[in-house]
Amino acid sequence: MNGRTIGSFVPGLEGVVATMTRLSMVDGEAGRLVIAGFPVEELAGRATFEETLYLLWNDALPDAGQLARLKGDLAARRALPEATTDLLGAAAAEGVPVMDALRMAAGTLGAQEGDDRDDALRAVAAFPTVVAAYWRLSRGEDPIEPDPELPHAANYLHMLFGEVPSDERARALETYLVAACDHGMNSSTFAARVIVSTRSDFVSAVTGAVGALKGPLHGGAPGPALDMVFEIGKAERAEPYLREKLESGGRLMGFGHRIYKARDPRADVLAEAAGRLYAADADKDLYKLAIAVERTAVRLLAEYKPGRDLYTNVEYYTALVLHGLGLPSELFTPTFTASRVVGWTAHCFEQRELDRIIRPQSEYVGAQDRAWVPLGER
Ligand code: ACO
């Protein structure tokens, strides 16, 4: 029943319009993504993380005073409450995976019941602190305190690695965080909106959204694209490796997309960011290899899967950018979360304004006239 309508039931709600939003528009046929009015290639690479957050929450770019206030509000909420730190310590001792630890910690971040802006600020400000602190704790290292003087993206790298990053590195991460901040009615965003639609709080909404994002069909599998590049190892091995994979019915990781039937515009933005990062500060041979693998893969996909329109997706260059920044693949999905929480909270504000519970119907297909059989007679 995958993807087919049965009566009025649409499995996966495919094609069903669940809300109106001014936050982002995904045009898969044209390969176009508009975020709060800006084509993604106009915004990412130019906007800072904080400007993007302000834009999504307020539908306008901030002036200098508004931006300074938002920066201060975020920086003041980066440090974790003691309950969160204790929980992370206990989770690290148990070897809990990072996304599960983040989901557990997310639920501890609310402070003042009923203050949506404060809850939203706390989630956006503290997610990177949770991820960095947990990653260090799980390696037996002490967490590094957030530095309120650093911008959001630079502070994340600082809390992970213990040094203030170069502008190039901070900019590469920021480009990723902006490019991935919102993407239409994806599953985690929908989950957040459903929760807020019951007049529940934002902390519950982002906690539920983390749970939705961690699944492998959504945000939970960005590592394999890079694994494939590592396995190939040398540009001249790309063609035989990829041909063999396609001939045996395998899928090339980092290519194809359910919605984009043209190149994913975020892949272009991140390809540029990766180009700058690797030229300045990372393994240039790996970058050259990744470009060679991409070219060969796109050519062979057109040959083996004609008419399927398979192009590079966002995961391919995400993996390259985050790897170039020194992040291990276990931090790729948590870092995606630190970006998408911008979109989640913005959608929560929108949903709050709409104030209409999301309560679809179900079609009952079970029996209707069973007669009760006492236990001894079954
Ligand atoms: N490599 C080889 N063939 C592919 C690939 C790929 N990466 N993607 C799709 N195809 C082929 C399928 O085999 C199928 O061929 P067939 O009709 O001859 O059987 C055809 O293209 C259509 O495939 P579907 O599975 O129907 O396409 P769908 O839109 O459902 O798939 C998906 C999207 C799951 C992303 C797919 O392209 C894929 O598996 N890609 C590799 C994994 C990957 O990169 N995942 C990250 C996605 S990015 C993101 O989700 C944000």
Residues whose N, C-alpha, C, O or C-beta is under 5 A from the ligand:
A	BS01	ACO	L217 H218 G250 R251 L252 M253 G254 F255 G256 H257 R258 K305 R308 N313 E315
